[in-house]
Amino acid sequence: MSVPSKLTSYFGAGRPVLAATDPHGVTAAEINLALGGLVIQSGEPQLLIDACMELRDHPQQASLYAENGLRYRRDVLGQAAAIDQFSSLFLELLQKRRV
């Protein structure tokens, strides 16, 4: 798996993800791609508090993040998605070999 493995579990928990991490790193990119939560710069405790309050004060948005994370976990990171991607790649390579 190319994403941080705990992130996959977090999406599967059905809760919005709040990540204090490098906003330009792999974890942030995956959360943003999934629309599964908020990313704040690590080492900034006030930003973490503010983000927690934002999730608390906007429960509908928090629920949307949670739903998005679950959907992303299933559709992109799940076993069926991985098998489909592998099969597609395998067939593509097989076609190239025949040419």
N, C-alpha and C positions, 0 to 999 in steps of 0.2 A: 504494500500500500504506500502510495507516495505522499499522503497527507499525514500529519501527526495523528497517531492512532487514537489518542484520547479524544480528539475532536470528533471522530466518527461516533464514539460512544456518547459524547455530549449531544450531538444531533439526535441520536437515537433515544435520548431521554425525554424528548418532547418538551424541552424547556428552552427559552432563549439563551444564547451563548453570550457571555460577557468576557471578553479576552483582553487582558493587559499584556500586550505583546508589541513587537516591532510592527508598525502599521504597513511596512513595505515587505514583510516576510510572507512565507508560505501559509502560515496559520491565518493571518489577516486576509490574505487573498482568498482562501477557501471560505472563510466566514462571509466575506463580501460577495463572493460568487453565489453562495447558497442563500444570501439574504437572511442568514440565520441568527443574526445578533449584532452586537456592537463591539467595535474594536477601539481600544484606547491605548495610548502610549504607555508602556511599562515604566515604572518608577515615578508615576505621577498619582499619588494617593487621592488627591482632590478630584481628579478626573474619574477615578474609579467610583468614588462616592457619588459624584454627579451622574454618572451613567447608571448606577443602581437606582438612584432616585428617578431618573428618566423612565426606566423600566417599570418602577412602582407606580409612577404617576400616569403612565400610558399603557394600561393593561391590554388594550386591544392591539397595540403595536407589538407588545411583548408576545401575545398569543400568535400574531402573524409570524414573528421571528421563529417561534417554536414550530409552527406548522411548516414553514419553509425549510427549517432544518431537518425535520422528519422526511419531508418529500425529497430533499437533496440526498439524504442518507439512503433512501430506498432507490431513487432513480439514477443516482450517479455513483454512489459508493457501495451499493448493495451487491450481493452475490450475482443476481440475475444480470445486472448492468455490467459487472466485470466479465461474466461469461460471454455476453453479447459482444462486448468490445474485443475480447480475445478472439472470438470466432471471426469477427469481421477482419481483424488484422491477419489472422491465419489464412483466410480465404483470399485476401488481397495479395499476400506473399505467394500463395500457391498460384494465383493467376499470373503474377510477374514471372515466376519460374517457368511457366508453360510458354511464355512468349519468346 
